[in-house]
Amino acid sequence: MTLPGPGSVTRALTKSLVVGLSLLWLLGVVGSGVVLKRLIDEKSDDELMESAAIMMSLVRHTDDLLVAAAVLGEVRTPYPHGAVHERFVYQVRDTSGRVLLRSHNAPPALADAALAEGFDDVGDWRVATVADPGSGRVLQLADPLAERRAALVHSMLWLTLPLAALLAFAVLIVFRASRTLVRQVQRTASAVSRQDPQALGMLPLDGVVTEMKPAVEAANRLFARFADAFETERSFTYNSAHELRTPIAAALAQAQLLAAMAEDSPLKAQADATVAALRRLSRLAERLLALARAEGTAPLADEWVDLAQVARLVADEFRHSGRLQGRRLVVDATPVRVRGDFDAVGLAVRNLVENALVHGSGGTAIRVTCRDDGRAAIVAVVDDGPGIPGAQIPALLKRFARGSAAKGTGAGLGLSIVDTLARRMGARLVLTSPPAGHASGLDARLVWEAPG
């Protein structure tokens, strides 16, 4: 069993319960040891005093102590495997303390035992003293304390070993239970991580433990509010851009008419500037419409799309529109099919080419390539312009962010739209400047990773 790393809920929970159970186990062992020691001492003392009383009855009624010694010498305790243990150690004394009779294995320290009736600990011996006032004799019977300690240790081992096994089993149960609970949290976290920020959906409740359901339901309510707010923003952007298209087109037509009428007049420069500004405004409205469409909630991976076909159609559109500004647009494409949306792929590639025209100013050619290297399907747009500093690349994916080469042109929405469309189609946008093997330029590519 391997515990997770520091900071893990499973580790913290298991550690806390293990420490708590271990302390309770240790407290139980210590308490049991105290109780067992008392029981062993009481039982042994009762046996010792009972044996002393029996032996005293013999000593009391036997005038010849040698006969008594012969009888007491037969008192032995049999042990397993045929062993014989001379358990009892005794001595008979008079009231003055003089030893009248003693067993052959009685230790010298036994002579220091008190003559008062009762129990006394002398060295490693427990001594029971019984007196007979009539005969003036005192019998002292001793039992080794080592046997009591051995009995206590033996009993504690039989008590603690099963409890230790039970503790280990409890730790395993706690660990597995905590891992099960944490897996539920991880499953919910995984569901959250898979949510498309542009398509907020509800988290599944199937298989979620009862304790986690309130948190998941609260997250679903929060996602629902986010989705409503997001849809309101998208609708506002779409409607605003749509409503602006007609007046902008009308204003642009009027401005072009005024520019034509102002030919060879001092107002020609201002009229041309007005036409250029209205054209930029028109492109901004078109980009806002494209952004609103890209930020929809439905996934864009419902059909097979040939990237080579899309690349050729986009290239033909730019060639016929006259927007290449004297630059060459080269298509090097082999048939590659991916799951996506034909219009969305076309919009993404179109924005990449427009971005190359704007940010790659000063270059001579733009190359569009499509290929499948076995690991991913790729459509790449590479220009030979000045390129973009590496530190600026992450910021270009944000809305209204423009590179230094744009010189005031463009709306700063093209790459943001492409990135949004790519994520909705299960692809990703990768920007590299300069491209591999080139001194300058930008390589912007859409990558569809192969499954598995």
Secondary structure by P-SEA (a helix, b strand, c coil): ccccccccaaaaaaaaaaaaaaaaaaaaaaaaaaaaaaaaaaaaaaaaaaaaaaaaaaaaacccaaaaaaaaaacccccccccccccccbbbbccccccccccccccccccccccccbbbbcccbbbbbbbbccccbbbbbbbbaaaaaaaaaaaaaaccaaaaaaaaaaaaaaaaaaaaaaaaaaaaaaaaaaccccbbbbcccccccccaaaaaaaaaaaaaaaaaaaaaaaaaaaaaaaaaaaaaaaaaaaaaaaaaaaccccaaaaaaaaaaaaaaaaaaaaaaaaaaaaacccccccccccaaaaaaaaaaaaaaacccccbbbbbbcccccccccaaaaaaaaaaaaaaaaaaaccccbbbbbbbbcccbbbbbbbbccccccccccccccccccccccccccccccaaaaaaaaaaaacbbbbbbcccccccbbbbbbbbbbccc
